[in-house]
Amino acid sequence: MRDPRPIIAILVKAPRPGDVKTRLAAEMGHERAARLARAFFEDTLSTAVAVTDARVVVVVAGDPALLPALPAEVSLWPQGEGDLGGRMERALQRALAEAPRAIVIGTDAPGLPAALLGSAVRATDCDAVLGPADDGGFYLLGVDRCPSGLLDDLPWSSESTLACTQARLEGRGYRVHVLPSWFDVDTPADLARLRRSLAAGEMRAPRTHALLGEDIG
């Protein structure tokens, strides 16, 4: 029996030193960057499971043993091979085999409000949902269908990623609902912004906040 709840799929790279947050590691070192990546994941997971009208799966690249223990209700899937578009598409298609909507997020926005995820889950006037990131990418993509090739040859990690993805979806006949923008944390400047926002109480990311309080960077 199909679960009527949408699936939130968290795409995460196993936090092995040297493999994650490499732009931040240039300043803080690979061990500290890996600890930060793990905290980002823990806060993202906590936010996702707070959306009670969705099911959460974790889609991991690398060794899943490097992740913290998952709640019993959270499934673990492998990402498999390919570029980001191929891995996202694979996760979306697998989720859509089990649910009416599939939503993929990463772990680079540890303070992402649960309300934004909830909006993506509950948007009914669309076939696709996009969450714009301030750097020109997106922090969330949700679809009600995902034919093979939907995400082929898009300019990943580019200032035009969001615009090209939205154009692709609309060109394929999707009604796209665009959420409020948020920001990813990839660079030292992004991390400084995150520190300020956490200190001001503008967002919640308790594991990340605690780790930054240890003067990780």
Buried (B, 14 or more C-beta within 10 A) or exposed (E): EEEEBBBBBBBBBBBEBEBBBEEBBEEBBBEBBBBBBBBBBBBBBBBBBBBEEBBBBBBBBBEBEBBEEBEEEBBEBEBEEEEBBBBBBBBBBBBBEBBBBBBBBBBBBBBBBBEBBBBBBEBEEBBBBBBBBEBBBBBBBBBBBBEEEBBEEBBBEEEEBBBBBBEBBEEBEBEBBBBEBBBBBBBBEBBEBBBEBBEEEEBBBBBBBEBBEEEBB
